[in-house]
Amino acid sequence: MAVRQQILYLWLAEGALDTETVGWALHDGSGGKGPGLPETEPPYTSGLAALEDGWCLLQSPAPYPLYPGAEHEVSYLANEFLFERRVEV
């Protein structure tokens, strides 16, 4: 059997793994032959739930300074966590 990688991005409400998922993206190197994830709802309620399901954390967000008034700025989503798992196909 061949081993393929799946990558999961989770954007959480805050910089801690146990906070609520607000966005996600899955990149499936198995071509759909590995375990799938729901498409219309977050696959995990938090980053901690992804760890408990066997995903490996590759990258957590760097701390960023908060400035008064910056809450109205448009930018990328903060609190991005990157996970991966290897699946047999």
N, C-alpha and C positions, 0 to 999 in steps of 0.2 A: 504494500500500500504506500502511496505517496503522501507526504505531509505538506500541508498548505497553511498559510498564515491568514488569520482574520484580524483586522484592525478596528478598534472601536474608540471613537471620540465621544466623551461625555462632557457636556458643559453643565456645571453644577451652580446652584444658587450662590454659594460662597466657596472659599478656598479650602474647605474641609471635605474629606471623602464621605462623611456621613450626612451631607446636606442634599437637598432635593435636586433631581435632574431637571434641567430646563431645556436642554437640546441634546441631540445625538446624531452621529453619522457612523455607518458601518461600511467598511471596505472589505469585501469578501474574496480573498485569493483562492478560495476553493471552487469558485464558479457556481455557487449554489449547492454544491454536493456535501458541504459540511452542515452543522447545526445552524439553523436560521434564527432570526430575531424578529419580533413584531415590527411592522412598518408604520403603524398609525399611533402607537403609544410608546413612551420610553421603555426600552428593554429592561432597564433596572431603575429602581426608585432612587438609588444613590450609587456613588462609586464603591462604597463598601459592599453593597449587594453584588456588584460585578466581581469584586475580589472573592467573595464567598462562593461565587459560581465558577471559579477557576480561571478568570482572566488575570493576566499579569500586568501590573502597572509599569509602564515604560517612562512616562513623563507626567509630572504634576506642574501646575502653573507657578511661575515666578511671582513673588509678592509684588504688588504694584502700589504706589502711593495714591492715596485718595485726596483730592483737592476740593475745597468748597466750590460748588458750581459745576464741577466736572460730571455730575450725575446726569446732566442734560446733553453731554457730548455724544456724538455718534461714533462708534468704533467697533472693533471686533469684540466677540463675546469673551469676557474674562472667565477665569476659573475653568480652563480647558484641561481635561485629564485624558491621557492617551493610554489605551490598553491593547494587549495583543494576546492571542491564543493560537496554538498550533492544533490543526485537526487533520485526521487521516481521511483520505478520499479514495 
